[in-house]
Amino acid sequence: MHPESADDPYLWLEDVSGEDALAWVAERNAETEAALVADPGFAGLKARVREVRDASDRIPYTTRRGAYLYNFWQDAEHVRGLWRRTTPEQYRKDAPEWEVLLDVDALAEAEGEKWVWAGARVRHPAYDRALVQLSRDGGDAVVVREFDMAGLTFVEDGFRVPEAKTRIGWIDADTVFVGTDFGPGSLTDSGYPRTVRRWRRGTPLTEAEQVFEAEQDDVDAWGMHDSTPGFERDFVGRSLDFFHAELHLLTAGGELVRIDVPDDAEAYAHRTHLIVLLKSDWLGHPAGSLLAFDFDAFLAGDRTAEALFTPDERTALAGQSWTRRHLILETMHDVSTRIEVLTPGADGWTREPLADVPALSAVSVVDTDPDVSDEYFLDVSGFLQPSTLYRGEIGAGSELLKQAPARFDAAGLAVRQHFAVSEDGTRVPYFEIGPDRSVTGPGPALLYGYGGFEVSLTPYYGGVTGRAWLEQGGTYVIANIRGGGEYGPEWHQAALGANRPRAFEDFAAVARDLVARGVTTPAMLGAEGGSNGGLLIGAMLTRCPELFGALVAEVPLLDMCRFHKLLAGASWIAEYGDPDDASDLEHLRELSPYHHLAADRSYPPVLLMTSTRDDRVHPGHARKAAARLRELGHEVLFHENTGGGHAGASDNEQTAHNDALVHTFLRQKLSPPQS
């Protein structure tokens, strides 16, 4: 047993489905239901939130596959959802005619399983078969079944894989790459596939030919077939940790040819190009750069690169998408998106803007058609601007396809961007959405953050937040703290490992700035975060509880001395450190909220939420922290959804219920004082 676990009285709560643990969960859920579900405003709030999530006039975002546009859709009638498709001509209509491929509700009822859609790998370029993935009640583990796209049925004697955290993809009509649980030694310490095997139709899965193997302490291994017509190639690779990987070309003869880029870079082949996104300096180019090489020349040793993007202190790459002849780049300047088109030619690459984007807004490329045309689908939105979907062709203009209606009353609301100064002098951007507090005076505010894994928090239209918080007079704030990717790799790396407190200090600096600017007061300021963001909330609870009136942590990491022993936790060692390494354990114990809960400190009320079916972040984190807070006499509510996986919910009903729990709790705890 790990030395930090020897004196942990709540280890029994890590038994996910243990009888005693589930009885404890049921008791806590009942307490939360009495406190929140019984609130007079809960039912009405849940109904209004559910209305947003089930709205039939949402934009049905699609993926083009050949002649059809594919979509997965959930609403009040189709709780588990429909996998469906339509034609581009139909999609232009206000009410397109959809062909249903798979009704997940009907499948779940017929088989007596709580199936949750987990995606499909459709064979390219024929689009005639799919490898459908179904999760049991929302977990990361899936079953895989081959699906006939013409007959709209599962293939009886087709490719099928039992429940596991499987990696699978097509090579050709009768062959797939697969990595799954083959028994002892076939999974990494993180619980993901360790081997890549070539599985031929009609042969037992157990006889699939192994073509690649990762190490036991790697995160995972994968295989991928590039099916671009005229450029068919096979690749395999392994994730050494969350941020370092090796990529190899797998030749027809079974040889591995290393794609010799830095192991912290992201690299992929596209037609004649090798594209490399740097996370550290290389070949004279700074971290955050996007480089293009000639693929064959690179394999022959030529390291001549063209820089497609070079970052600066305020600008980072946010996304990239290929059309047939062009590369669309999304970049962020102070967390607002810009978009441009790059075109390769005989004399190098040229570039030009694709579209104007309103200030403090976000634009994203939803889909492209890289085999055939220069078509693109572009979504533009903002905190107070519902999504607008455009279809265009590079060089030929664009058309407005879909416009989402407003979901909440934005009268009197505005979006502002501010910068707080962290303890070490770093300027930390944050978005403030709400009324003009210089006119209305301080009021309830909700601060959201994440700060990890190079994840960027960009502007978006949140109908649920609008109805549940902004319409009620609250201010919503998103903090772009270090650990994220808002300013590229260095912004992320500044809060890695023992430097994780930089993210906590940034978040606290934003909280203090909100109070100093008169937006709110500590008693009316709440904070919310999930997963890694739940660790952030735990840090606020134990490090600076005086800044907040209420805290919400969803599917959180809270025990940083045992996270690597729980489910997928070992895969995050590169982000936080290794508790089995004495030099890392010192800072991890200092980071660990669970180990710093004390009886003699005043804490704001806390709501902890998790899922029994979360097979990524163990529910034991939230369970143990809730038990410890109760033992110490602090105010804590706990809610554990029995399904839902790491998302905490698997359908709109569960999601709306969780939304209503959170906002009822915040309204109860952060209401302005009565005059």
C-alpha positions as CSV (number, residue, x, y, z in Angstrom):
1,M,0.0,0.0,0.0
2,H,1.2,3.5,-0.8
3,P,2.4,5.2,2.4
4,E,-0.1,8.1,1.9
5,S,-2.9,5.5,1.9
6,A,-2.0,3.8,5.1
7,D,-3.9,6.2,7.3
8,D,-6.8,6.9,4.9
9,P,-10.0,5.8,6.7
10,Y,-12.1,6.2,3.5
11,L,-10.3,3.8,1.1
12,W,-13.5,1.6,1.2
13,L,-15.3,4.3,-0.8
14,E,-13.0,3.5,-3.7
15,D,-14.8,0.2,-4.1
16,V,-16.9,1.6,-7.0
17,S,-19.8,-0.9,-6.7
18,G,-19.3,-2.2,-3.2
19,E,-22.4,-2.6,-1.2
20,D,-21.3,-0.4,1.7
21,A,-20.0,2.3,-0.7
22,L,-23.2,2.4,-2.7
23,A,-25.3,2.5,0.5
24,W,-23.3,5.6,1.6
25,V,-23.8,7.1,-1.9
26,A,-27.6,6.6,-1.6
27,E,-27.7,8.3,1.8
28,R,-25.7,11.3,0.4
29,N,-27.9,11.5,-2.7
30,A,-31.0,11.6,-0.5
31,E,-29.6,14.5,1.5
32,T,-28.8,16.4,-1.6
33,E,-32.3,15.7,-3.0
34,A,-33.8,17.0,0.2
35,A,-31.7,20.2,0.0
36,L,-31.9,20.9,-3.7
37,V,-34.5,18.9,-5.6
38,A,-37.1,19.9,-2.9
39,D,-36.3,23.6,-3.5
40,P,-39.4,25.4,-4.8
41,G,-37.5,26.7,-7.8
42,F,-35.8,23.4,-8.8
43,A,-38.5,21.8,-11.0
44,G,-39.1,25.0,-13.0
45,L,-35.4,25.5,-13.5
46,K,-34.8,21.9,-14.6
47,A,-37.7,22.2,-17.1
48,R,-36.3,25.4,-18.6
49,V,-32.8,23.8,-18.9
50,R,-34.2,20.6,-20.4
51,E,-36.1,22.8,-23.0
52,V,-32.7,24.2,-24.2
53,R,-31.1,20.8,-24.5
54,D,-34.1,19.2,-26.2
55,A,-34.9,22.1,-28.5
56,S,-35.9,20.9,-32.0
57,D,-34.5,24.1,-33.6
58,R,-30.9,23.4,-32.5
59,I,-28.4,23.3,-35.3
60,P,-27.9,19.7,-36.3
61,Y,-24.1,19.7,-36.9
62,T,-23.0,17.2,-39.5
63,T,-20.1,15.2,-40.9
64,R,-19.8,14.8,-44.7
65,R,-19.2,11.3,-45.9
66,G,-19.5,11.1,-49.7
67,A,-23.0,12.1,-50.8
68,Y,-24.5,12.3,-47.3
69,L,-24.3,14.5,-44.2
70,Y,-24.3,12.5,-41.0
71,N,-25.6,13.6,-37.6
72,F,-26.2,12.2,-34.1
73,W,-29.3,13.7,-32.5
74,Q,-30.9,13.6,-29.0
75,D,-34.1,15.2,-27.8
76,A,-37.0,14.5,-25.5
77,E,-38.4,11.8,-27.8
78,H,-35.1,10.3,-28.6
79,V,-33.3,10.2,-25.2
80,R,-30.5,8.0,-26.2
81,G,-30.4,9.3,-29.7
82,L,-30.6,8.7,-33.4
83,W,-27.7,8.2,-35.8
84,R,-29.0,9.6,-39.1
85,R,-28.1,11.2,-42.4
86,T,-29.5,13.5,-45.1
87,T,-28.4,15.0,-48.4
88,P,-26.8,18.5,-48.8
89,E,-30.0,19.6,-50.6
90,Q,-32.3,18.5,-47.8
91,Y,-29.9,20.0,-45.2
92,R,-30.5,23.5,-46.6
93,K,-34.2,23.2,-45.7
94,D,-35.6,24.4,-42.3
95,A,-36.9,20.8,-41.7
96,P,-34.7,18.3,-43.6
97,E,-35.8,14.8,-44.2
98,W,-33.5,12.4,-42.3
99,E,-32.8,8.8,-42.9
100,V,-32.4,7.0,-39.6
101,L,-29.5,4.6,-39.5
102,L,-29.6,3.5,-35.9
103,D,-32.2,4.2,-33.2
104,V,-30.2,3.8,-29.9
105,D,-33.3,4.0,-27.8
106,A,-34.9,1.1,-29.7
107,L,-31.7,-0.9,-29.5
108,A,-31.4,-0.3,-25.7
109,E,-35.0,-1.4,-25.2
110,A,-34.6,-4.5,-27.4
111,E,-31.4,-5.6,-25.7
112,G,-32.2,-4.5,-22.1
113,E,-29.0,-2.5,-21.9
114,K,-28.5,1.2,-21.2
115,W,-26.6,1.8,-24.4
116,V,-25.0,5.2,-25.0
117,W,-23.7,6.2,-28.4
118,A,-19.9,6.4,-28.5
119,G,-19.4,7.1,-32.2
120,A,-18.7,5.1,-35.4
121,R,-15.7,4.6,-37.7
122,V,-17.2,4.6,-41.2
123,R,-15.0,2.9,-43.8
124,H,-13.5,5.5,-46.2
125,P,-13.8,6.1,-49.1
126,A,-16.6,3.6,-49.8
127,Y,-18.7,4.5,-46.7
128,D,-20.4,1.1,-46.9
129,R,-19.6,-0.3,-43.5
130,A,-19.2,1.2,-40.0
131,L,-17.6,0.1,-36.7
132,V,-20.3,1.3,-34.3
133,Q,-19.1,1.9,-30.7
134,L,-21.6,1.6,-27.8
135,S,-21.0,2.4,-24.2
136,R,-22.8,0.8,-21.3
137,D,-24.3,3.7,-19.4
138,G,-21.7,6.2,-20.5
139,G,-18.3,4.7,-19.6
140,D,-15.2,5.0,-21.7
141,A,-15.2,1.2,-22.3
142,V,-17.2,0.3,-25.4
143,V,-18.5,-2.7,-27.4
144,V,-17.8,-2.6,-31.1
145,R,-20.1,-4.0,-33.8
146,E,-19.9,-3.8,-37.6
147,F,-22.8,-2.1,-39.2
148,D,-24.0,-2.4,-42.8
149,M,-24.7,1.1,-44.1
150,A,-26.9,-0.2,-47.0
151,G,-29.0,-2.7,-45.1
152,L,-29.0,-0.6,-41.9
153,T,-28.3,-3.6,-39.8
154,F,-25.5,-5.0,-37.7
155,V,-23.4,-7.6,-39.6
156,E,-24.1,-10.9,-37.9
157,D,-20.7,-12.4,-38.7
158,G,-18.9,-9.1,-38.9
159,F,-16.2,-7.5,-36.7
160,R,-17.3,-7.6,-33.1
161,V,-15.2,-6.7,-30.0
162,P,-16.4,-7.2,-26.4
163,E,-16.5,-4.4,-23.9
164,A,-13.1,-2.7,-23.4
165,K,-11.3,0.6,-23.9
166,T,-10.8,-0.5,-27.5
167,R,-9.0,1.3,-30.4
168,I,-10.2,0.2,-33.8
169,G,-10.1,1.5,-37.4
170,W,-10.5,0.3,-40.9
171,I,-7.6,-0.8,-43.2
172,D,-9.7,-2.2,-46.0
173,A,-13.0,-3.9,-46.5
174,D,-11.9,-7.0,-44.8
175,T,-9.2,-5.8,-42.4
176,V,-8.9,-3.6,-39.3
177,F,-6.3,-2.4,-36.9
178,V,-7.4,-3.2,-33.4
179,G,-6.1,-2.8,-29.9
180,T,-8.2,-4.1,-27.0
181,D,-8.1,-6.3,-23.9
182,F,-6.5,-9.6,-24.9
183,G,-6.0,-10.7,-21.3
184,P,-3.0,-10.3,-18.9
185,G,-0.2,-8.0,-20.3
186,S,-2.3,-6.6,-23.2
187,L,-3.2,-3.3,-21.4
188,T,-0.9,-0.6,-20.2
189,D,-0.8,0.6,-16.6
190,S,-3.3,3.3,-17.6
191,G,-5.8,0.6,-18.8
192,Y,-5.5,1.3,-22.5
193,P,-4.5,-1.1,-25.3
194,R,-0.8,-2.0,-25.3
195,T,-0.7,-3.8,-28.7
196,V,-1.8,-3.1,-32.2
197,R,-3.0,-6.1,-34.2
198,R,-4.1,-6.6,-37.8
199,W,-7.4,-8.5,-37.7
200,R,-8.7,-10.1,-40.9
201,R,-12.4,-10.8,-41.5
202,G,-13.5,-14.3,-40.7
203,T,-10.7,-15.1,-38.2
204,P,-11.0,-15.1,-34.4
205,L,-10.0,-11.9,-32.7
206,T,-7.6,-13.8,-30.6
207,E,-5.7,-14.8,-33.8
208,A,-5.2,-11.2,-35.0
209,E,-1.6,-10.6,-36.1
210,Q,0.4,-8.3,-33.7
211,V,2.2,-5.6,-35.6
212,F,3.2,-3.3,-32.8
213,E,3.6,-3.2,-29.0
214,A,4.0,-0.4,-26.5
215,E,5.7,-0.6,-23.1
216,Q,3.7,-1.5,-20.0
217,D,4.2,2.0,-18.5
218,D,3.2,3.8,-21.8
219,V,-0.3,5.3,-22.0
220,D,-1.4,3.4,-25.1
221,A,-0.6,2.1,-28.6
222,W,-2.5,2.8,-31.8
223,G,-2.7,1.9,-35.5
224,M,-4.1,4.0,-38.3
225,H,-4.6,3.5,-42.0
226,D,-4.4,6.6,-44.2
227,S,-7.0,5.9,-46.8
228,T,-6.6,9.0,-48.9
229,P,-6.9,7.8,-52.5
230,G,-3.4,7.6,-54.0
231,F,-1.7,8.1,-50.6
232,E,-2.6,4.9,-48.8
233,R,-0.2,4.3,-45.9
234,D,-0.2,2.6,-42.5
235,F,1.0,4.2,-39.3
236,V,1.4,2.9,-35.7
237,G,2.5,4.7,-32.6
238,R,2.7,4.7,-28.8
239,S,2.0,7.4,-26.3
240,L,4.9,7.5,-23.9
241,D,2.9,9.7,-21.6
242,F,0.1,12.2,-22.1
243,F,2.3,14.6,-24.0
244,H,5.0,12.5,-25.6
245,A,4.6,10.0,-28.4
246,E,6.4,8.0,-31.1
247,L,5.0,7.7,-34.7
248,H,6.1,5.1,-37.2
249,L,5.3,4.3,-40.8
250,L,4.5,0.6,-41.1
251,T,5.7,-0.6,-44.4
252,A,4.1,-3.3,-46.5
253,G,6.9,-5.6,-45.4
254,G,6.2,-5.0,-41.7
255,E,9.1,-2.7,-41.1
256,L,8.8,0.3,-38.7
257,V,10.2,3.6,-40.0
258,R,10.3,6.2,-37.3
259,I,8.9,9.6,-38.1
260,D,11.8,11.4,-36.6
261,V,10.2,14.4,-35.0
262,P,10.5,15.5,-31.3
263,D,8.5,13.1,-29.1
264,D,6.5,16.1,-27.7
265,A,5.4,17.2,-31.2
266,E,2.2,16.3,-33.0
267,A,2.8,15.0,-36.5
268,Y,0.6,13.6,-39.3
269,A,0.9,12.9,-43.1
270,H,-1.4,14.6,-45.5
271,R,-0.9,13.7,-49.2
272,T,2.6,14.8,-50.0
273,H,3.1,16.7,-46.8
274,L,4.3,15.9,-43.3
275,I,2.7,18.4,-40.9
276,V,4.3,19.0,-37.5
277,L,3.0,21.1,-34.5
278,L,5.8,21.9,-32.1
279,K,5.6,21.8,-28.3
280,S,9.3,22.7,-27.9
281,D,11.8,24.5,-30.0
282,W,13.2,22.6,-33.0
283,L,15.2,23.3,-36.2
284,G,15.3,27.0,-35.2
285,H,11.5,27.2,-34.9
286,P,9.9,28.1,-31.6
287,A,7.4,26.0,-29.6
288,G,3.9,26.5,-30.9
289,S,5.0,26.6,-34.6
290,L,3.3,24.6,-37.3
291,L,5.7,23.3,-39.9
292,A,5.3,21.6,-43.3
293,F,7.8,19.2,-44.8
294,D,7.7,17.1,-48.0
295,F,6.9,13.7,-46.6
296,D,9.1,11.6,-48.9
297,A,12.0,14.0,-48.6
298,F,11.7,14.0,-44.8
299,L,12.0,10.2,-44.7
300,A,15.1,10.6,-46.9
301,G,16.6,12.9,-44.3
302,D,15.7,16.4,-45.6
303,R,14.7,18.7,-42.8
304,T,13.7,21.7,-44.9
305,A,10.5,23.1,-43.4
306,E,8.1,25.9,-44.2
307,A,6.6,27.6,-41.2
308,L,2.9,27.7,-41.7
309,F,2.3,29.4,-38.3
310,T,4.7,31.0,-35.8
311,P,3.3,32.1,-32.5
312,D,4.0,35.3,-30.5
313,E,3.4,36.2,-26.9
314,R,-0.3,36.9,-27.5
315,T,-1.2,34.5,-30.4
316,A,-1.5,30.7,-30.5
317,L,-2.7,28.1,-33.0
318,A,-6.2,26.9,-32.2
319,G,-7.1,24.5,-35.0
320,Q,-6.4,23.3,-38.5
321,S,-8.5,21.7,-41.2
322,W,-7.7,20.5,-44.7
323,T,-9.9,20.9,-47.8
324,R,-8.9,19.4,-51.1
325,R,-6.4,22.1,-52.0
326,H,-6.1,24.3,-48.9
327,L,-5.3,24.3,-45.2
328,I,-7.6,26.4,-43.0
329,L,-5.9,27.7,-39.8
330,E,-7.7,28.9,-36.7
331,T,-5.6,31.1,-34.4
332,M,-6.3,32.8,-31.1
333,H,-5.1,36.4,-30.3
334,D,-5.8,37.0,-26.6
335,V,-8.3,34.1,-26.8
336,S,-10.3,35.6,-29.7
337,T,-10.3,33.6,-32.9
338,R,-9.0,34.5,-36.3
339,I,-9.2,32.4,-39.4
340,E,-7.2,32.2,-42.6
341,V,-6.5,30.0,-45.6
342,L,-3.1,28.7,-46.6
343,T,-2.5,27.3,-50.1
344,P,0.6,25.2,-51.1
345,G,2.1,26.0,-54.5
346,A,5.2,25.5,-56.5
347,D,6.7,28.6,-54.9
348,G,5.7,27.9,-51.3
349,W,2.6,28.6,-49.4
350,T,0.4,31.6,-49.7
351,R,-2.2,32.9,-47.2
352,E,-5.3,35.1,-47.0
353,P,-8.1,35.7,-44.5
354,L,-11.1,33.4,-44.8
355,A,-13.7,35.3,-42.8
356,D,-14.2,38.3,-40.5
357,V,-14.9,37.2,-36.9
358,P,-16.6,39.6,-34.4
359,A,-14.5,40.7,-31.5
360,L,-14.6,38.4,-28.4
361,S,-16.1,35.6,-30.5
362,A,-15.2,32.1,-31.6
363,V,-15.1,30.5,-35.1
364,S,-14.6,26.9,-35.7
365,V,-14.4,24.7,-38.8
366,V,-17.1,22.1,-38.3
367,D,-16.4,20.0,-41.3
368,T,-14.5,19.9,-44.6
369,D,-14.3,17.5,-47.6
370,P,-10.6,17.0,-48.1
371,D,-10.8,14.3,-50.7
372,V,-13.0,15.9,-53.2
373,S,-13.6,19.7,-52.8
374,D,-12.8,22.9,-51.1
375,E,-16.1,22.9,-49.2
376,Y,-16.1,23.9,-45.6
377,F,-18.7,24.4,-42.8
378,L,-18.0,27.2,-40.5
379,D,-19.6,27.9,-37.1
380,V,-19.5,31.4,-35.6
381,S,-20.7,32.2,-32.1
382,G,-20.2,34.3,-29.0
383,F,-21.2,34.5,-25.4
384,L,-24.3,36.5,-26.4
385,Q,-24.4,35.5,-30.0
386,P,-26.2,32.2,-30.9
387,S,-24.4,30.0,-33.4
388,T,-24.5,30.7,-37.1
389,L,-23.5,27.9,-39.5
390,Y,-22.1,28.8,-42.9
391,R,-21.3,26.6,-45.9
392,G,-18.7,27.8,-48.3
393,E,-16.1,26.9,-50.9
394,I,-12.7,28.5,-50.8
395,G,-12.6,31.1,-53.6
396,A,-16.3,30.9,-54.2
397,G,-18.0,32.6,-51.3
398,S,-20.2,31.3,-48.6
399,E,-23.9,30.9,-47.7
400,L,-25.7,31.0,-44.4
401,L,-27.1,27.5,-43.7
402,K,-28.5,27.6,-40.2
403,Q,-29.1,30.2,-37.5
404,A,-29.8,29.0,-33.9
405,P,-32.4,31.1,-32.1
406,A,-31.6,32.9,-28.8
407,R,-32.2,30.8,-25.7
408,F,-32.2,33.5,-23.1
409,D,-32.9,37.2,-22.7
410,A,-29.6,39.1,-23.2
411,A,-31.0,42.6,-22.7
412,G,-28.7,44.6,-20.6
413,L,-25.9,42.1,-20.8
414,A,-22.4,42.7,-22.3
415,V,-19.2,40.8,-22.8
416,R,-16.0,42.2,-21.6
417,Q,-12.4,40.9,-21.4
418,H,-10.2,41.9,-18.5
419,F,-6.7,40.9,-17.3
420,A,-5.9,40.0,-13.7
421,V,-2.3,40.1,-12.4
422,S,-1.2,36.8,-10.8
423,E,1.3,36.5,-7.9
424,D,4.3,36.4,-10.2
425,G,3.2,39.3,-12.3
426,T,1.7,37.3,-15.2
427,R,-1.3,38.9,-16.9
428,V,-4.2,36.4,-16.9
429,P,-7.1,37.1,-19.3
430,Y,-10.7,36.4,-18.3
431,F,-14.1,36.9,-19.9
432,E,-16.9,38.6,-18.0
433,I,-20.5,38.2,-19.2
434,G,-23.2,40.0,-17.4
435,P,-24.8,43.4,-16.5
436,D,-22.7,46.5,-16.1
437,R,-21.8,46.3,-12.4
438,S,-20.7,49.9,-12.3
439,V,-24.4,50.7,-12.7
440,T,-26.0,47.8,-10.8
441,G,-23.4,47.3,-8.1
442,P,-21.9,44.0,-6.9
443,G,-24.0,40.9,-7.5
444,P,-23.7,37.1,-7.7
445,A,-20.9,35.9,-10.0
446,L,-19.9,32.4,-11.1
447,L,-16.2,31.9,-12.0
448,Y,-15.3,28.9,-14.2
449,G,-11.9,27.5,-14.9
450,Y,-9.9,24.4,-16.0
451,G,-6.2,25.1,-16.3
452,G,-4.7,21.9,-17.6
453,F,-3.7,19.6,-20.4
454,E,-3.4,22.5,-22.8
455,V,-7.2,22.9,-23.1
456,S,-8.3,26.4,-24.1
457,L,-11.5,28.0,-22.9
458,T,-12.8,30.1,-25.8
459,P,-16.0,32.1,-26.3
460,Y,-19.2,30.1,-26.8
461,Y,-23.0,30.5,-26.6
462,G,-24.3,28.8,-23.5
463,G,-28.0,28.6,-23.5
464,V,-28.1,26.7,-20.2
465,T,-25.9,29.2,-18.4
466,G,-27.9,32.0,-19.9
467,R,-31.2,30.7,-18.6
468,A,-30.0,29.3,-15.3
469,W,-27.6,32.1,-14.3
470,L,-27.4,35.2,-16.5
471,E,-31.2,35.7,-16.8
472,Q,-31.3,35.6,-13.0
473,G,-29.0,38.6,-12.7
474,G,-25.8,36.7,-12.3
475,T,-22.4,37.4,-13.9
476,Y,-20.6,34.5,-15.6
477,V,-16.8,34.6,-15.7
478,I,-14.3,32.3,-17.6
479,A,-10.7,32.4,-16.5
480,N,-8.0,31.6,-19.0
481,I,-5.4,30.5,-16.5
482,R,-2.1,28.8,-17.0
483,G,-2.1,25.1,-17.7
484,G,-4.5,25.7,-20.6
485,G,-3.5,26.3,-24.2
486,E,-4.7,29.9,-24.7
487,Y,-1.2,31.1,-25.4
488,G,0.3,27.9,-26.7
489,P,2.6,25.3,-25.2
490,E,4.4,27.6,-22.9
491,W,1.2,28.7,-21.2
492,H,0.5,25.0,-20.5
493,Q,4.0,24.0,-19.4
494,A,4.1,26.9,-17.0
495,A,1.7,25.0,-14.7
496,L,3.0,21.4,-15.1
497,G,4.0,19.2,-12.2
498,A,5.4,21.1,-9.2
499,N,4.4,24.4,-11.0
500,R,0.7,23.5,-10.8
501,P,0.1,26.2,-8.1
502,R,0.6,28.8,-10.9
503,A,-2.8,27.8,-12.2
504,F,-4.3,28.1,-8.7
505,E,-2.7,31.5,-8.2
506,D,-4.1,32.7,-11.6
507,F,-7.6,31.7,-10.7
508,A,-7.4,33.3,-7.3
509,A,-6.1,36.5,-8.9
510,V,-9.2,36.6,-11.2
511,A,-11.4,36.1,-8.1
512,R,-9.7,39.0,-6.3
513,D,-9.9,41.2,-9.4
514,L,-13.6,40.6,-9.7
515,V,-14.1,41.8,-6.1
516,A,-11.6,44.8,-6.6
517,R,-13.5,45.9,-9.7
518,G,-16.9,45.8,-7.8
519,V,-18.3,43.0,-9.9
520,T,-19.1,40.9,-6.8
521,T,-18.1,40.2,-3.2
522,P,-16.6,37.0,-1.7
523,A,-19.9,36.1,-0.2
524,M,-21.6,36.3,-3.7
525,L,-18.8,34.7,-5.7
526,G,-19.0,31.0,-6.6
527,A,-16.6,28.9,-8.6
528,E,-17.1,25.7,-10.7
529,G,-14.9,23.2,-12.4
530,G,-14.9,19.6,-13.6
531,S,-12.3,16.8,-13.9
532,N,-8.9,18.6,-13.8
533,G,-11.0,21.7,-13.1
534,G,-12.4,19.9,-10.1
535,L,-8.8,19.8,-8.7
536,L,-8.7,23.5,-9.3
537,I,-11.9,23.9,-7.2
538,G,-10.4,21.7,-4.5
539,A,-7.4,23.9,-4.4
540,M,-9.6,27.0,-4.0
541,L,-11.3,25.3,-1.0
542,T,-8.1,24.4,0.8
543,R,-5.9,27.3,-0.3
544,C,-8.1,30.4,-0.3
545,P,-11.6,29.6,1.0
546,E,-12.1,33.2,2.0
547,L,-12.5,34.3,-1.6
548,F,-15.7,32.3,-2.3
549,G,-19.2,31.9,-1.1
550,A,-19.8,28.5,-2.7
551,L,-17.8,25.9,-4.7
552,V,-18.9,23.2,-7.2
553,A,-16.6,20.4,-8.3
554,E,-17.8,17.9,-10.9
555,V,-16.1,14.5,-11.5
556,P,-13.0,15.9,-9.7
557,L,-9.5,14.8,-9.0
558,L,-8.9,15.4,-5.3
559,D,-6.6,12.7,-4.0
560,M,-3.3,13.5,-5.7
561,C,-1.4,10.9,-3.8
562,R,-3.4,8.0,-5.3
563,F,-4.8,9.3,-8.6
564,H,-2.3,7.1,-10.5
565,K,-3.7,3.9,-8.9
566,L,-7.3,4.7,-9.9
567,L,-8.7,3.9,-13.4
568,A,-7.0,6.0,-16.1
569,G,-5.0,8.0,-13.6
570,A,-1.6,6.7,-14.6
571,S,-2.0,8.4,-17.9
572,W,-1.9,11.8,-16.2
573,I,1.5,11.4,-14.5
574,A,3.1,13.7,-17.2
575,E,0.7,16.5,-16.2
576,Y,1.0,16.2,-12.4
577,G,3.9,14.0,-11.4
578,D,4.3,10.5,-10.2
579,P,3.3,9.7,-6.6
580,D,5.6,6.7,-6.6
581,D,8.6,9.0,-7.2
582,A,9.6,10.5,-3.8
583,S,10.6,13.8,-5.4
584,D,7.2,14.2,-7.0
585,L,5.2,12.9,-4.0
586,E,6.4,15.9,-2.0
587,H,4.7,18.4,-4.3
588,L,1.8,16.2,-5.0
589,R,0.9,16.0,-1.4
590,E,1.1,19.7,-1.2
591,L,-1.3,19.9,-4.3
592,S,-3.7,17.3,-3.0
593,P,-6.9,18.9,-1.6
594,Y,-8.0,15.7,0.1
595,H,-4.9,15.8,2.3
596,H,-5.3,19.4,3.3
597,L,-8.9,19.4,4.6
598,A,-8.9,20.6,8.2
599,A,-11.4,21.0,11.0
600,D,-10.1,24.4,12.1
601,R,-10.6,26.3,8.9
602,S,-13.8,28.0,7.6
603,Y,-14.9,26.7,4.2
604,P,-17.6,27.9,1.9
605,P,-20.4,25.4,1.2
606,V,-19.4,22.7,-1.3
607,L,-21.3,20.6,-3.9
608,L,-19.3,17.5,-5.1
609,M,-20.7,15.6,-8.1
610,T,-19.6,12.4,-9.7
611,S,-20.8,9.3,-11.6
612,T,-20.6,5.6,-10.6
613,R,-19.9,4.8,-14.3
614,D,-17.0,7.3,-14.6
615,D,-14.2,4.9,-15.7
616,R,-11.8,7.8,-16.3
617,V,-11.7,9.8,-13.1
618,H,-12.6,7.5,-10.2
619,P,-15.7,8.5,-8.2
620,G,-13.7,7.7,-5.1
621,H,-12.1,11.2,-5.3
622,A,-15.4,13.0,-4.7
623,R,-16.7,10.3,-2.4
624,K,-13.7,10.5,0.0
625,A,-13.5,14.3,0.0
626,A,-17.3,14.5,0.9
627,A,-16.8,12.0,3.7
628,R,-13.8,13.8,5.0
629,L,-15.6,17.2,4.9
630,R,-18.6,15.7,6.7
631,E,-16.3,14.2,9.4
632,L,-14.7,17.6,10.0
633,G,-18.1,19.3,10.4
634,H,-18.1,21.3,7.1
635,E,-21.1,22.0,4.9
636,V,-21.0,19.7,1.9
637,L,-23.5,18.2,-0.5
638,F,-22.7,15.1,-2.6
639,H,-24.5,13.8,-5.7
640,E,-23.5,10.7,-7.6
641,N,-25.3,9.8,-10.8
642,T,-25.4,6.0,-11.2
643,G,-24.7,6.4,-15.0
644,G,-23.2,8.9,-17.3
645,G,-19.5,8.2,-17.4
646,H,-17.0,11.0,-17.2
647,A,-19.5,13.4,-18.6
648,G,-21.5,12.9,-15.4
649,A,-24.7,12.3,-17.5
650,S,-25.6,10.3,-20.6
651,D,-28.8,11.9,-21.8
652,N,-30.5,15.2,-21.7
653,E,-32.7,14.3,-18.7
654,Q,-29.7,13.5,-16.5
655,T,-27.8,16.5,-17.8
656,A,-30.6,18.9,-17.1
657,H,-31.0,17.4,-13.6
658,N,-27.3,18.0,-12.9
659,D,-27.6,21.5,-14.3
660,A,-30.5,22.3,-12.0
661,L,-28.7,20.8,-9.0
662,V,-25.7,23.1,-9.6
663,H,-27.6,26.3,-10.2
664,T,-30.1,25.7,-7.4
665,F,-27.2,25.2,-5.0
666,L,-25.5,28.4,-6.3
667,R,-28.7,30.4,-6.0
668,Q,-29.2,29.3,-2.5
669,K,-25.7,30.1,-1.4
670,L,-24.9,33.2,-3.4
671,S,-28.0,35.3,-3.2
672,P,-27.5,39.0,-2.5
673,P,-28.1,40.0,1.1
674,Q,-31.6,41.3,1.8
675,S,-31.8,45.0,2.4
